[in-house]
C-alpha cells in the first residue's frame, strides 16, 4: 500500500490520537487488515495503534470479537448490527479507547439485491462512549471498493475523536 493520500490521512489520524492520549484498535473484514496496514506505515504508530483484528469469517467474528451468532445469522456479516458488535468487541478485547470496524461486499461476486457489491458497513466507537454506524456504497472493482473503505474508515475515526486533551 504505497498510497500517499492514505499515508497522509493515517499520519493526521496518528497525530490526533497521540495529542489526545488515545490508542486505536481496528476490526476488519472486507479490507483484510488494510486499515491496520495504513496506520502502521506511519513511523511511531505504536504510540497510538494498539492492535488490529482481521475477522473474515463468521467464526472469527464470534471467537475474536464476541459477535453473537444469532445476530450474524439474522442480519449477515455485512450489517450495521454486526459492525456495532465488532467495534464493541475490539474495545473490550484491547487496551484501545477508540475503535473502527468494517464489513462489506468488495466483489466481484457476493452481492445481493439488498447488499450489492460495494456495500460496506462501518462502526466507530469510543470506550465508554458513543458508537456511530453507517452503511455506504462504493463504486469500482474490488481494489477500488477496499481502498475507498479504508479511506472512509480513517476519516470516520478522525470525526469520532473527542475534543483535544487539555
C-alpha positions, 0 to 999 in steps of 0.5 A: 500500500504505497498510497500517499493520500492514505499515508497522509490521512493515517499520519493526521489520524496518528497525530490526533490520537497521540495529542489526545492520549488515545490508542486505536484498535481496528476490526476488519473484514472486507479490507483484510487488515488494510486499515491496520496496514495504513496506520502502521506505515506511519513511523511511531504508530505504536504510540497510538495503534494498539492492535488490529483484528482481521475477522473474515469469517463468521467464526472469527467474528464470534471467537475474536470479537464476541459477535453473537451468532444469532445476530450474524445469522439474522442480519449477515456479516455485512450489517450495521448490527454486526459492525456495532458488535465488532467495534464493541468487541475490539474495545473490550478485547484491547487496551484501545479507547477508540475503535473502527470496524468494517464489513462489506461486499468488495466483489466481484461476486457476493452481492445481493439485491439488498447488499450489492457489491460495494456495500460496506458497513462501518462502526466507530466507537469510543470506550465508554462512549458513543458508537456511530454506524453507517452503511455506504456504497462504493463504486469500482472493482474490488481494489477500488471498493477496499481502498475507498473503505479504508479511506472512509474508515480513517476519516470516520475515526478522525470525526469520532475523536473527542475534543483535544486533551487539555 
